[in-house]
Amino acid sequence: MGGRIGWAHFGLDVSSEPRPERRPAPRGLALVVDDDPAMRTLVKDLLAWEGVGARELPSGEGLIEAVEQEEVTLVVLDKEMPGASGLDLVADVRRRRPGLPVIVITAFGGSGVRAEAMRLGATAYLDKPFRVGDFLQLVRGTLGSSAPGCGNSERAGGR
């Protein structure tokens, strides 16, 4: 069975949300790090609605190299992945690019994980399943409050 998986596959209710308008001007490059290919595609598509280009990574391998060598303006990563955890990656990104915004998304969270992610330097945190509007608001706030390649928002999203 081929084709793309819809947003409802992830428990995302988009029926009551206004359809986001495409933003024509590019707003930078995001790295989307998640071991689930369908979730990477979903996040990449949502970022495209905001005019943000995205490159997908199936794990943390290659993330630090990309952060150091590319003009990345945002990192969106899953907490639970094989190999390095998303929280370890937050700390690694912070050491190399202290102002680079990082949004952590996870289905395995809670207040303790949220607190740890923020302590390690995550810009924002969002539980899965998340509302599309909540994710887009985090992206807008994060990129709107920072210059490209910088960013230092204190926002924390969630349900």
Secondary structure, DSSP 4 states (H G I P E B T S, - for coil): --SPPPGGGGT---TTSPPPPPP-S---EEEEE-S-HHHHHHHHHHHHHTT-EEEEESSSTTHHHHHHHS-EEEEEEES--SSS-HHHHHHHHHHH-TT--EEEEESS--HHHHHHHHHHT-SEEEESS--HHHHHHHHHHHHHTS-TT----------
